[in-house]
Amino acid sequence: MFRQRFWVSLVLSIPVIYFSEFIQDVFGYTAPTFPGSVWITPVLSVVIFAYGGLPFLSMARTELENREPGMMMLISLAITVAFVYSLASLFIEGTTPFFWELVTLIDIMLLGHWMEMRSVRQASGALDELAKLMPDTAERVTESGDTEEVPVSTLIEDDVVLVRPGASVPADGDVVEGDSSVDESMITGESRPVDKEPGESVIAGTVNQDGSLRVRVTKTGDETALAGIMRLVEEAQQSKSRTQLLADKAAGWLFYIALAVAGITAIAWTVAIGFNINVLERAVTVLVIACPHALGLAVPLVVAINTSTAAQNGMLIRDRIAMEEARNLDIVMFDKTGTLTKGEQGVVSVEIAGDWDERRVFEVASGVEGDSEHMIARAIRNAAEERGIRRASVSNFENLRGLGVKATVDGSTVHVGGPNLIETLDIERSEDVAAFASKAGANAQSVIYLVQGESEIVAAFALADVIRDESRRAIDALHEMGIEVAMLTGDSEDVARSVAEELGIDQYFAEVLPEEKDTKVAQLQSEGKLVAMVGDGVNDAPALTRADVGIAIGSGTDVAIESGDIILVDNNPLDVVRLIKLSKASYRKMQENLVWATGYNVFALPLAAGILAPIGILLSPAIGAVFMSLSTIIVAVNARRLRGVDLSA
């Protein structure tokens, strides 16, 4: 709307400016005259005022009703006074119209608000993205044992549904038949798939992996856990407070100052020379130039450059107010899985037993796990690739449900699996392997064994969610800035403590459910702290929305991105540091621009009022407009300097 009105008003302003007597005098030309040419300027000015000025008049009405004078009332005051006086000047001798000042003021304000609105996007898609996790249809098991495809909305309690591998669970329920693992990371934040067997519960929206499950429905529709998360997101969105911008505050004060100065001017001049048209012109001049173009651009220009600079550095700003608030953060709360860590299992250490060396261990283990898509298999294969080790050729691959896998390598049977495998094969661990497993368990790491034949453990791998290399640097940098760091996770106490100690995190919250993540943010806010939340999962969405500054990881789920105020394109915690630095730099530029913009008024208003009239210095409306332009240029140049700010972390 602002863009369209700006371009239309700008085109219509060209003839107004061209036929302005002041512009003709300044540039030394004479506009052509023809029948009706004298009406070009007033007629087009009326159109521009009615079309381009309408949004400001409409929003000024809201400010007036709320008794909160701001930028809209200041703009409306200036353009209305200029418009009315200019029309009156057509019929009153000895007066000077403000038509060119009127149309350029409207054009600049439309441009400023277009730039401002373009850089702001409201968090509106989070609920839609959550809804996408739910499948549209389900396979309901009939009394005869067959299945029928039905809309999820028709499911009722006690229905039994078939959930095939790779399909989403259509409703909350209990497993009645089948064994599988289910990816619940989008709900719980836990990076490892959760094994499911009869009697275990499943959550709507989670994804079944390698086996078929028959699930008895216990909750549907609004009663599901996913629906509860959606309600939390909606409540958190509605609870966001309205923050008034610096420019609005300055404009509010300036509104009252302009009225006061205009009133004092009228009284003083009336006392000095009596009331006449010159007194009215003085008062009108004060009111018109009280609204500088620069004040209307002071914040939008910085916002526009801030937005583009952030994007160039991998930060997408969806909420301008949150970007401004980032400079005042007291605490940054990170989700663990997928944010501070990679959200995937990785081999963090290995214990070699017997005569094998590390190359042979990874060669065989990655070969045996070569055909598996399980998260543990991928971790072992990735570890081998990082070491430049090629997989061994295997045959007779077999998946041992709940135990691990086995295959034949160089004519010998090899097993890879966890503690259940060792127990089933009844293998005794050596002291070194047992100590290794005990230490890994204390750090909440999973242990996977490589077994030759069915009797000898030749290696043990410790697996954990891998911590990002940048996480420690980011936390150290935040501490240097005087900002506390907290961590939220759905993982166990042992896992959370281990990660927190390794990274130097100030406080952590473990085994946190989605609704508890939201309340943890609210708890810190109730202590008077300004909180940023950094996350990437569905379970983070309510907390991202509740936080004063919600920072979503761009590589995370769509719902987290839609819930965030700011999106980090790269999954790099150091970008949080860059974000805060940019917020501080942008705020400084806003302050400087407001000083330049309002400084114009400190200088121009007294001159327009005639404070130096006794010594022959009187500011005319035309010269006042020139000062407006100079102030605008200074503000624009100063805002552009934001592009050179150092965001190194």
NUMI-770746 format. One record per residue (C-alpha): residue in one letter; x negated, y negated, z negated. Coordinates in pm, 1 decimal, decimal comma. Each point is the difference from the previous one (the first is absolute). Layout:
NUMI-770746
REC rest        X        Y        Z
REC    A        X        Y        Z
...
end
This chain:
NUMI-770746
REC rest        X        Y        Z
REC    M      0,0      0,0      0,0
REC    F   -277,7   -245,5    -91,6
REC    R   -199,6    100,2    307,5
REC    Q    287,8    -56,2    239,7
REC    R     95,6   -333,5   -152,9
REC    F   -363,6   -112,2      0,7
REC    W    -49,1     56,7    373,2
REC    V    331,5   -158,7     95,4
REC    S    -62,4   -299,3   -225,5
REC    L   -357,9    -37,0    124,9
REC    V    111,1    -13,1    364,1
REC    L    269,8   -255,8    -82,9
REC    S   -252,3   -204,9   -203,7
REC    I   -231,5    -61,4    297,4
REC    P    222,3   -265,4    163,6
REC    V     78,2   -154,1   -340,6
REC    I   -371,3    -50,0    -67,2
REC    Y    -73,5   -106,6    357,4
REC    F    263,1   -276,7     -7,1
REC    S    -94,8   -116,4   -354,2
REC    E   -113,0   -364,0     -0,1
REC    F   -266,8     66,5   -263,0
REC    I   -155,2    286,1    200,9
REC    Q      6,1   -216,0    312,6
REC    D   -182,6   -278,8   -185,5
REC    V   -261,2    238,3   -143,9
REC    F    -81,8    167,9    330,9
REC    G     51,8   -308,1    218,4
REC    Y    259,9    117,1    245,1
REC    T    352,0   -105,3     91,9
REC    A    270,4    261,3     35,9
REC    P    222,1    -32,4    307,3
REC    T    338,8   -156,2    -47,7
REC    F    322,9     93,9    173,1
REC    P    370,2    -23,1    -80,8
REC    G     54,9    181,8   -329,9
REC    S   -371,0     42,3    -77,5
REC    V     39,5   -188,2   -327,9
REC    W    229,8    276,2   -123,7
REC    I   -242,8    288,1     65,2
REC    T   -178,1    -41,8   -333,5
REC    P    307,1    -37,9   -226,4
REC    V    207,9    267,6    174,3
REC    L   -274,8    264,0     -5,1
REC    S    -84,6    -93,3   -359,1
REC    V    360,1     63,8    -99,0
REC    V    -17,0    342,4    169,1
REC    I   -330,0     86,8   -170,2
REC    F    131,3   -113,9   -338,2
REC    A    318,3    205,9     37,5
REC    Y   -176,2    309,2    138,5
REC    G   -348,8      0,1   -153,1
REC    G     88,3   -169,6   -327,5
REC    L    302,8    217,1    -78,7
REC    P   -194,9    285,3   -172,7
REC    F   -162,3   -247,3   -240,3
REC    L    328,9   -173,0    -77,6
REC    S    162,9    337,0    -64,4
REC    M   -277,7    119,5   -233,7
REC    A     -9,4   -339,3   -172,0
REC    R    362,1     55,3    -93,5
REC    T   -100,2    319,9   -179,8
REC    E   -278,1   -181,2   -188,9
REC    L    247,3   -272,4    -93,4
REC    E    257,6    249,6   -125,5
REC    N   -271,4    176,3   -204,8
REC    R   -129,6   -336,3   -123,8
REC    E   -348,1     99,9    113,4
REC    P   -124,4   -273,7    236,3
REC    G   -278,3    130,1    221,4
REC    M   -138,9    -16,5    350,0
REC    M    341,8     25,2    167,3
REC    M    146,3   -296,8   -187,5
REC    L   -312,3   -206,8     64,7
REC    I      6,2     78,5    373,0
REC    S    375,2    -59,3     19,1
REC    L    -32,2   -331,7   -181,8
REC    A   -266,4   -123,3    240,7
REC    I    167,8    109,5    323,9
REC    T    346,9   -114,5   -109,6
REC    V   -119,3   -346,7   -103,6
REC    A   -205,8    -33,2    320,1
REC    F    294,6    116,3    210,1
REC    V    261,5   -225,0   -157,3
REC    Y   -226,7   -304,9     -6,2
REC    S   -114,0     55,7    358,1
REC    L    358,1     19,0    123,6
REC    A     86,0   -313,5   -195,2
REC    S   -302,3   -178,8    146,8
REC    L    156,3     32,2    344,9
REC    F    264,2   -247,9   -109,2
REC    I   -189,6   -215,9   -253,0
REC    E   -246,3   -255,2    126,5
REC    G   -347,5    -22,8   -153,2
REC    T    -23,5    369,6    -89,1
REC    T   -237,2    269,2    126,1
REC    P    135,8    350,9     71,9
REC    F   -182,9    310,1   -126,9
REC    F    101,7    230,6    284,0
REC    W   -345,8    130,0     95,1
REC    E    -94,3     45,5   -363,6
REC    L    329,9    183,8    -54,4
REC    V    -44,0    252,8    283,0
REC    T   -369,1     72,0    -70,6
REC    L     79,4     52,6   -367,7
REC    I    269,9    254,0     91,4
REC    D   -232,0    172,0    251,0
REC    I   -285,6     34,3   -250,0
REC    M    229,0    131,7   -273,5
REC    L    156,8    254,7    236,0
REC    L   -349,2    113,3    103,8
REC    G   -113,3     33,2   -360,4
REC    H    300,7    206,4   -102,8
REC    W    -23,4    219,4    310,1
REC    M   -362,8     80,3    -87,6
REC    E     95,3     61,7   -360,2
REC    M    292,3    231,3     73,0
REC    R   -193,7    195,6    261,9
REC    S   -255,6    100,6   -261,0
REC    V    258,9    129,9   -245,7
REC    R    176,5    334,4     23,4
REC    Q    226,1    125,4   -274,9
REC    A    -35,5    356,0   -134,8
REC    S    322,2    131,2    151,6
REC    G    -79,8    339,0    152,9
REC    A   -100,7    202,2   -306,3
REC    L    340,3    156,5    -55,6
REC    D     29,8     97,6    366,9
REC    E   -342,0    166,7    -12,0
REC    L     97,3    193,5   -312,6
REC    A    316,9    117,4    169,1
REC    K   -205,7    135,6    292,9
REC    L   -156,8    258,8   -231,7
REC    M    335,1    175,9    -21,6
REC    P     83,9    240,1    283,7
REC    D    330,1    -55,5    180,2
REC    T     94,6    367,2      5,6
REC    A    -52,0    310,8   -211,5
REC    E     21,5    375,0     57,9
REC    R    268,6    121,6   -238,4
REC    V     12,1    371,1    -82,1
REC    T    345,4    148,4     55,2
REC    E    163,3    278,2   -202,1
REC    S   -102,0    249,6    267,9
REC    G   -365,4    -97,6    -37,7
REC    D    -19,9   -184,5    330,5
REC    T    -84,0   -369,5     22,5
REC    E    192,5   -290,8    147,0
REC    E   -125,6   -349,9     75,1
REC    V    202,0   -262,5   -188,3
REC    P    -40,9   -372,9    -76,3
REC    V   -184,3    -57,2   -326,5
REC    S    289,2   -219,9   -113,7
REC    T    229,9    305,7     -8,9
REC    L   -215,9    198,0   -245,5
REC    I    147,7     54,3   -344,2
REC    E   -131,3    136,7   -326,7
REC    D    -73,1    378,1      4,0
REC    D    -37,8     13,4    378,5
REC    V   -302,9    205,7    106,3
REC    V   -217,1   -143,0    277,3
REC    L   -287,5    148,4    198,4
REC    V   -310,0   -219,9     16,2
REC    R   -235,9    119,3    271,6
REC    P   -376,6    -74,0     12,2
REC    G    -59,5   -362,3     97,3
REC    A    356,9   -106,9    -81,1
REC    S    105,5   -257,0   -258,3
REC    V    200,8    107,5   -303,1
REC    P    353,1   -140,1     53,5
REC    A    106,6    -28,0   -365,1
REC    D   -127,4     51,1   -353,7
REC    G     28,1    363,5   -100,1
REC    D   -146,1    322,0   -139,2
REC    V   -182,3    265,6    201,4
REC    V    196,4    327,1      0,6
REC    E   -204,6    192,7    256,0
REC    G   -341,9    -28,2    164,8
REC    D   -350,2   -119,6    -83,7
REC    S   -167,5   -303,8    150,2
REC    S   -185,5   -319,0    -79,7
REC    V    170,2   -338,2     29,7
REC    D   -160,6   -336,4     71,9
REC    E    142,6   -229,0   -270,3
REC    S   -264,9   -271,0     34,9
REC    M    250,1   -253,8    131,8
REC    I    200,7     36,3   -321,1
REC    T   -246,2     96,2   -274,5
REC    G   -326,0   -139,5    135,5
REC    E   -165,9    337,1    -65,6
REC    S   -238,5     77,1    286,6
REC    R     15,1    378,5    -30,2
REC    P    297,6    198,8    138,4
REC    V    215,1    146,5   -273,9
REC    D     64,6    376,5     10,1
REC    K    367,7     91,5    -13,6
REC    E    156,8    331,4    -91,7
REC    P    348,0    106,5   -117,1
REC    G    106,2   -212,2   -297,6
REC    E   -209,6   -303,5     99,7
REC    S    173,4   -328,2     85,1
REC    V    -48,8   -198,4    321,8
REC    I     64,5   -366,3     79,1
REC    A    190,7   -141,1    294,8
REC    G   -226,7   -153,8    262,3
REC    T   -306,3    212,2    -81,7
REC    V   -149,0    218,8    274,8
REC    N    -17,8    379,1     -9,9
REC    Q   -329,0    139,3    128,8
REC    D    -84,2    360,1     77,7
REC    G    291,5    218,7   -111,5
REC    S    379,8      6,5     22,8
REC    L    205,3    -91,2   -307,3
REC    R    363,9     46,1    -89,0
REC    V    109,5   -277,4   -231,4
REC    R    317,2    -33,0   -208,8
REC    V    112,2   -362,1      5,4
REC    T     26,3   -168,8   -340,3
REC    K     20,1   -369,2     97,7
REC    T    107,0   -178,2    315,7
REC    G     40,1   -354,3    129,2
REC    D    -41,8   -274,0   -256,6
REC    E    -96,1    247,5   -274,4
REC    T   -326,5    115,1    159,8
REC    A   -341,4   -115,1   -121,9
REC    L    -60,8   -173,9    332,8
REC    A    322,9   -196,6    -35,0
REC    G   -114,7   -102,6   -347,1
REC    I   -323,1   -135,3    145,9
REC    M    205,0   -191,5    258,3
REC    R    203,9   -160,2   -278,6
REC    L   -319,6   -100,7   -180,2
REC    V   -135,7   -164,0    315,8
REC    E    324,5   -191,0     48,3
REC    E      8,7   -117,2   -362,3
REC    A   -363,7   -107,8     11,8
REC    Q     60,0   -194,9    322,3
REC    Q    292,4   -183,3   -155,5
REC    S   -196,2    -80,3   -316,5
REC    K   -264,2   -207,3    181,9
REC    S     -4,2   -354,6   -133,0
REC    R     10,4   -311,7    219,6
REC    T   -331,3   -184,2     -1,3
REC    Q      3,9   -365,2    101,5
REC    L   -275,5   -110,7    232,5
REC    L   -251,0   -269,6    -79,7
REC    A    120,4   -208,4    292,2
REC    D    358,2     15,5   -122,2
REC    K   -106,3   -119,7   -343,2
REC    A   -198,9   -283,8    151,2
REC    A    291,9    -86,5    227,9
REC    G    239,5      0,9   -295,7
REC    W   -210,3   -253,5   -186,5
REC    L    -53,3   -200,1    315,6
REC    F    375,1    -15,1     58,1
REC    Y     53,8   -177,3   -330,8
REC    I   -308,1   -218,0     49,2
REC    A    121,2   -108,8    345,0
REC    L    342,1    -96,2   -134,2
REC    A   -156,5   -188,2   -291,0
REC    V   -250,6   -186,2    218,0
REC    A    270,8    -85,4    254,5
REC    G    222,9   -133,6   -277,3
REC    I   -280,7   -203,2   -156,3
REC    T    -95,7   -129,8    344,8
REC    A    354,2   -115,4     75,5
REC    I     36,7   -172,0   -336,7
REC    A   -342,0   -166,1     14,3
REC    W     46,4   -133,3    352,5
REC    T    353,0   -115,7    -73,2
REC    V   -125,4   -195,2   -301,2
REC    A   -288,1   -143,5    204,8
REC    I    174,6   -103,0    322,6
REC    G    366,1     86,1    -44,0
REC    F    183,0    288,4    160,5
REC    N    -31,3     18,3    379,4
REC    I    -79,2    240,7    277,6
REC    N   -372,1     -7,8    -81,4
REC    V     69,8    129,9   -351,1
REC    L    202,9    285,4    143,6
REC    E   -277,5     81,1    246,9
REC    R   -256,3     12,6   -281,9
REC    A    212,0    246,7   -199,2
REC    V     67,9    213,0    308,0
REC    T   -370,7      4,0     89,0
REC    V    -82,0    131,3   -346,4
REC    L    255,5    279,6     28,0
REC    V   -108,2    101,5    350,3
REC    I   -375,1     14,8    -58,2
REC    A     47,1    166,0   -339,2
REC    C     38,9    324,8    194,5
REC    P   -340,6     55,1    159,2
REC    H    -39,5    251,7    278,4
REC    A   -301,0    133,8   -190,0
REC    L    201,4    108,7   -301,9
REC    G    225,5    205,9    224,4
REC    L   -306,2    172,4    148,9
REC    A   -224,9     15,6   -306,7
REC    V    114,1    346,0   -109,1
REC    P    126,8    153,2    329,9
REC    L   -331,3    -65,1    176,7
REC    V   -194,5    171,2   -277,5
REC    V    252,0    285,2     -4,1
REC    A    -30,6     52,4    375,2
REC    I   -381,8      2,4     -9,4
REC    N      4,7    211,4   -315,8
REC    T    221,7    254,1    176,1
REC    S   -219,1     22,6    310,4
REC    T   -322,0     11,4   -204,1
REC    A    144,2    277,2   -215,0
REC    A    103,8    198,1    308,6
REC    Q   -349,5    -31,3    146,3
REC    N   -128,8    152,1   -323,7
REC    G    247,4    289,2     -5,1
REC    M    262,7   -155,6   -229,6
REC    L    357,9    -52,2    119,1
REC    I    201,2   -249,2   -205,0
REC    R    372,7     64,8    -24,5
REC    D     77,6   -223,2   -297,6
REC    R   -168,1   -340,3    -20,1
REC    I     92,2    -55,4   -365,1
REC    A   -174,9    323,5    -98,7
REC    M   -310,4   -111,1    190,2
REC    E     -2,6   -323,5   -196,9
REC    E     49,3    188,2   -328,2
REC    A   -297,6    230,9     66,0
REC    R   -241,8   -271,8   -115,9
REC    N    145,2     18,6   -354,5
REC    L     -2,3    378,0    -48,1
REC    D    -77,1    130,2   -348,2
REC    I     -1,0    368,5     83,8
REC    V    -12,5    216,5    312,6
REC    M    165,8    339,1    -31,0
REC    F   -112,3    264,6    250,4
REC    D    177,1    320,2     89,5
REC    K   -262,5    274,2    -17,3
REC    T     86,9    242,3    275,4
REC    G    -62,4   -139,6    346,6
REC    T   -113,1   -338,6   -132,0
REC    L   -296,3     37,2   -234,6
REC    T    -39,9    353,7    131,4
REC    K     35,5    138,2    351,0
REC    G    315,9    190,5    -84,6
REC    E   -150,6    326,7    119,6
REC    Q   -194,0    281,3   -156,2
REC    G   -375,3      0,6     49,9
REC    V   -290,2    213,5   -117,6
REC    V   -172,6   -199,0   -275,2
REC    S   -251,7    265,9   -109,9
REC    V    -99,9    359,2     67,2
REC    E   -163,8    275,2   -208,1
REC    I   -202,5    261,7    191,9
REC    A    -36,8    351,0   -141,7
REC    G   -201,0    298,8    116,9
REC    D   -233,7    -17,3    299,4
REC    W    212,4   -231,2    215,2
REC    D   -100,7   -357,8     82,5
REC    E    227,4   -301,5     48,6
REC    R     -4,7     16,7    381,8
REC    R    108,5    365,5      0,3
REC    V    269,4    -68,7   -262,1
REC    F    164,4   -280,3    201,7
REC    E    -48,0    183,9    327,5
REC    V    193,9    303,1   -126,5
REC    A    259,8   -185,5   -209,6
REC    S     88,4   -244,6    280,7
REC    G     21,5    290,5    243,6
REC    V    240,4    194,6   -222,5
REC    E    211,6   -314,2    -51,3
REC    G    -21,2    -92,4    368,2
REC    D    357,4     99,1     91,0
REC    S    172,4   -135,9   -310,8
REC    E    171,3   -340,0    -19,3
REC    H      7,2      2,5   -379,0
REC    M   -145,6   -309,1   -168,0
REC    I   -273,2    204,3   -170,5
REC    A    -99,8    158,4    331,8
REC    R    -31,6   -343,5    159,8
REC    A   -215,2   -118,1   -292,6
REC    I   -247,3    287,5     44,8
REC    R    -12,4    -46,6    377,5
REC    N    -57,5   -376,0    -40,2
REC    A   -280,9     63,4   -249,2
REC    A   -169,1    233,9    249,1
REC    E     35,8   -254,8    282,0
REC    E   -149,3   -276,0   -219,1
REC    R   -303,6    223,3    -52,1
REC    G    -27,0     79,6    371,4
REC    I     72,9    369,1    -56,9
REC    R    183,6    203,3    265,4
REC    R    264,8    251,2   -101,0
REC    A    -76,1    370,5      6,3
REC    S    195,4    224,0    237,4
REC    V    263,3    200,9   -186,1
REC    S    253,4    271,7     75,4
REC    N    290,2    172,5   -174,1
REC    F    118,3   -323,6   -166,8
REC    E    272,4     55,6   -259,9
REC    N    188,6   -243,2   -223,0
REC    L     43,0    132,0   -354,8
REC    R    299,0   -192,5   -137,6
REC    G    -74,2   -156,6   -334,3
REC    L   -355,2    136,2      1,4
REC    G   -193,0   -139,4    296,5
REC    V   -123,1    139,6    330,2
REC    K   -228,5    277,8    120,6
REC    A   -179,4     78,2    327,0
REC    T   -283,4    206,9    141,3
REC    V   -337,4   -170,5     54,1
REC    D   -289,3    196,1    151,4
REC    G    178,6    323,7    -83,7
REC    S     48,1    -91,0   -366,1
REC    T    327,1    -98,5   -170,3
REC    V     -1,5   -349,4   -150,6
REC    H    263,1   -159,3   -225,6
REC    V     59,1   -369,2    -75,0
REC    G    242,5    -87,0   -280,0
REC    G     65,6   -138,9   -345,0
REC    P      4,4    146,9   -351,5
REC    N    295,9    227,8     86,5
REC    L   -212,3    168,5    264,1
REC    I   -281,6     67,0   -249,0
REC    E    250,6    137,6   -249,2
REC    T    165,4    224,6    259,3
REC    L   -333,2    135,0    123,3
REC    D   -109,8     37,9   -365,5
REC    I   -337,2   -167,0     59,7
REC    E   -222,7   -114,8   -284,9
REC    R   -146,2   -349,2     43,7
REC    S   -365,7    -61,2    -76,7
REC    E    -88,5   -241,4   -280,0
REC    D   -100,9   -269,7    249,7
REC    V    321,3     31,4    200,1
REC    A    212,8      7,6   -317,4
REC    A   -174,7   -314,4   -132,5
REC    F     48,7   -169,8    336,6
REC    A    373,2     85,0     -3,4
REC    S     35,8   -118,5   -359,7
REC    K   -161,7   -335,5     78,4
REC    A    216,3    -43,1    309,6
REC    G    311,3     80,0   -199,7
REC    A    -91,3   -263,3   -258,7
REC    N     -8,7   -252,7    284,5
REC    A    335,2    125,8    130,8
REC    Q   -161,9    141,6    313,9
REC    S    120,7    310,3    180,8
REC    V   -244,8    290,3     37,4
REC    I     -5,0    222,7    308,3
REC    Y   -216,3    312,4     18,4
REC    L   -178,4    165,4    292,9
REC    V     -6,2    377,0    -56,3
REC    Q   -206,4    251,9    198,9
REC    G    164,2    337,4     25,8
REC    E    234,2     29,4   -293,5
REC    S   -253,3    -15,8   -278,9
REC    E   -255,3   -283,5     29,1
REC    I     59,7   -376,0    -39,8
REC    V   -260,4   -166,3    222,3
REC    A    115,7   -361,5    -40,9
REC    A    248,4   -222,5   -180,3
REC    F    132,2   -330,5    137,1
REC    A    135,8   -282,0   -215,8
REC    L    270,8   -197,3    182,4
REC    A    155,9   -330,6    -96,0
REC    D    167,9   -300,2    149,9
REC    V   -301,5   -187,3    141,0
REC    I    -62,0   -351,1   -134,8
REC    R    -55,0   -263,3    267,7
REC    D   -346,0   -150,4     23,5
REC    E    147,1   -352,1     -8,4
REC    S    206,5     50,9   -315,7
REC    R   -281,0    -56,9   -249,3
REC    R   -122,0   -314,0    179,7
REC    A    352,8   -137,2      9,9
REC    I     56,2     56,1   -370,5
REC    D   -336,7   -155,0    -89,5
REC    A     83,5   -304,0    214,7
REC    L    341,0    -39,3   -165,8
REC    H   -161,5     16,0   -343,2
REC    E   -245,6   -273,6    107,3
REC    M    302,8   -213,6     89,7
REC    G    141,4     52,7   -349,2
REC    I    280,4    229,6    118,1
REC    E     94,3    318,5   -186,6
REC    V     45,1    327,2    188,7
REC    A    258,8    267,4    -76,7
REC    M     83,6    330,1    168,3
REC    L    330,1    182,6     43,9
REC    T     21,0    364,5    102,2
REC    G    234,1    293,5     -2,0
REC    D   -300,6    225,4    -59,8
REC    S    -89,9    158,1   -332,6
REC    E   -162,7   -174,9   -294,2
REC    D   -330,2    176,3     68,1
REC    V    -11,4   -115,1    362,3
REC    A     93,7   -356,9    -89,9
REC    R   -255,8    -21,7   -281,0
REC    S   -275,9    137,1    220,9
REC    V     64,6   -249,5    279,6
REC    A     42,7   -292,3   -241,3
REC    E   -327,7     74,6   -177,0
REC    E   -188,5     39,9    326,7
REC    L    127,6   -330,4    140,9
REC    G     -3,0   -206,5   -319,5
REC    I    375,2    -64,0      2,3
REC    D    133,5   -195,7   -299,3
REC    Q    317,4    203,5    -55,1
REC    Y    182,4    284,4    170,6
REC    F    342,6    161,9     -6,2
REC    A     16,1    372,8     81,5
REC    E    284,7    239,3     85,1
REC    V    214,5   -297,8     96,9
REC    L    331,3     59,7    176,1
REC    P    124,2   -244,0    268,7
REC    E    235,0   -184,9   -232,1
REC    E   -276,7    -19,9   -260,6
REC    K   -236,5   -166,5    248,0
REC    D    259,2   -271,2     39,5
REC    T     40,4    -42,2   -375,2
REC    K   -378,0     -5,8    -56,2
REC    V    -21,2   -305,1    224,6
REC    A    292,5   -159,8   -181,8
REC    Q   -167,7     82,2   -333,2
REC    L   -316,9   -186,8     96,2
REC    Q    207,9   -290,9    130,1
REC    S    184,4    -17,2   -332,4
REC    E   -341,1    -58,4   -162,1
REC    G    -28,8   -319,1    203,2
REC    K   -237,9    142,1    260,2
REC    L     16,1    -68,4    372,9
REC    V    -19,4    347,1    154,1
REC    A   -104,3    125,1    343,7
REC    M     84,6    356,4     99,8
REC    V   -202,4    180,7    266,9
REC    G    146,4    321,6    140,4
REC    D     82,7    204,8    306,0
REC    G    276,6    246,5    -84,7
REC    V    377,7     12,0    -29,7
REC    N    -37,3     43,1   -372,2
REC    D   -184,4   -333,9     -4,1
REC    A    279,0   -190,2    178,7
REC    P    195,2   -111,7   -311,0
REC    A   -321,3   -109,4   -174,1
REC    L   -121,0   -182,0    314,0
REC    T    326,2   -190,6     15,2
REC    R     12,9    -71,4   -373,7
REC    A   -355,5   -132,9    -18,1
REC    D    -71,5   -370,6     33,0
REC    V   -221,8     95,4    293,5
REC    G     70,2    330,3    177,7
REC    I   -297,1    115,9    209,4
REC    A     72,9    296,3    227,4
REC    I   -262,4    212,1    172,6
REC    G     66,6    -15,3    374,1
REC    S    -91,8    363,0     58,3
REC    G    254,1    103,1   -261,9
REC    T    366,6     80,5     48,7
REC    D    227,4   -242,6    182,4
REC    V    211,8    -53,1   -308,7
REC    A   -299,2   -116,8   -203,9
REC    I    -88,2   -242,2    277,7
REC    E    357,7   -129,6     13,5
REC    S      0,5    -46,9   -378,7
REC    G   -329,2   -190,1    -12,6
REC    D    -45,7   -376,5      9,1
REC    I   -341,9     43,7    160,2
REC    I   -117,4    294,1    212,4
REC    L   -363,9    108,7     19,7
REC    V    -58,5    140,8    348,5
REC    D   -305,5    198,3   -110,1
REC    N     14,0    228,8   -298,7
REC    N   -269,9   -199,6   -177,7
REC    P     34,5   -115,9   -362,1
REC    L   -257,0   -274,6     70,7
REC    D    265,9   -176,5    206,0
REC    V    180,4    -75,1   -326,8
REC    V   -303,2   -207,3   -102,5
REC    R     -1,2   -177,7    337,2
REC    L    370,2    -67,0    -37,9
REC    I    -45,7   -172,9   -334,8
REC    K   -290,5   -205,9    133,9
REC    L    210,1   -113,1    297,0
REC    S    289,9    -85,2   -231,0
REC    K   -225,8   -219,7   -214,8
REC    A   -151,1   -170,7    305,9
REC    S    343,7    -59,7    153,8
REC    Y    130,2   -152,1   -320,9
REC    R   -295,2   -239,1     -9,6
REC    K     78,7   -105,8    356,7
REC    M    365,0    -52,8    -91,9
REC    Q   -102,1   -218,8   -291,4
REC    E   -240,5   -200,7    216,0
REC    N    262,3    -45,3    270,7
REC    L    259,5   -112,8   -250,6
REC    V   -247,9   -254,9   -135,7
REC    W    -60,4   -131,7    351,5
REC    A    371,4     -4,4     81,3
REC    T    117,1   -165,0   -320,3
REC    G   -305,7   -226,8     -1,5
REC    Y    144,0   -152,8    313,9
REC    N    304,3    -98,9   -202,8
REC    V   -207,9   -143,0   -283,3
REC    F   -159,8   -225,3    258,5
REC    A    289,5    -63,7    240,2
REC    L    297,9    -44,9   -231,7
REC    P   -133,9   -305,6   -185,6
REC    L   -100,9   -158,8    331,2
REC    A    341,6     75,7    150,0
REC    A    163,6   -149,6   -307,4
REC    G   -200,9   -318,6     58,4
REC    I   -225,9     -3,2   -304,2
REC    L   -267,4   -183,2    205,6
REC    A    245,4   -226,8    180,5
REC    P   -121,2   -307,8   -195,4
REC    I   -337,7     30,0    176,9
REC    G    154,8     69,7    339,1
REC    I    -27,4    381,7      9,6
REC    L    327,6    174,4     78,6
REC    L     32,4    355,2    132,8
REC    S    233,2     20,8    297,5
REC    P    194,1    320,6     79,1
REC    A   -213,2     51,8    310,4
REC    I   -331,8    -26,5   -184,9
REC    G    145,1    223,4   -270,5
REC    A     66,3    259,9    269,3
REC    V   -364,1    -23,1    109,2
REC    F   -111,6     69,7   -357,1
REC    M    240,2    296,4     -0,1
REC    S   -177,1    141,3    305,5
REC    L   -347,4    -47,2   -151,1
REC    S    109,3    176,6   -317,6
REC    T    138,2    287,5    208,6
REC    I   -324,9     36,4    195,2
REC    I   -204,6     13,6   -321,6
REC    V    230,0    266,6   -143,4
REC    A    -22,7    207,5    318,7
REC    V   -381,6    -16,3     12,5
REC    N    -28,7     88,0   -368,6
REC    A    233,7    297,8     40,9
REC    R   -209,6    135,6    288,2
REC    R   -304,9     10,9   -227,3
REC    L    168,3    295,5   -173,3
REC    R   -106,5    216,5    295,1
REC    G   -361,0    -22,8   -115,8
REC    V     58,3    116,8   -357,6
REC    D   -234,9    276,6   -124,2
REC    L    203,3    313,5    -80,8
REC    S   -292,5    236,3    -48,4
REC    A     50,3    246,9   -281,4
end
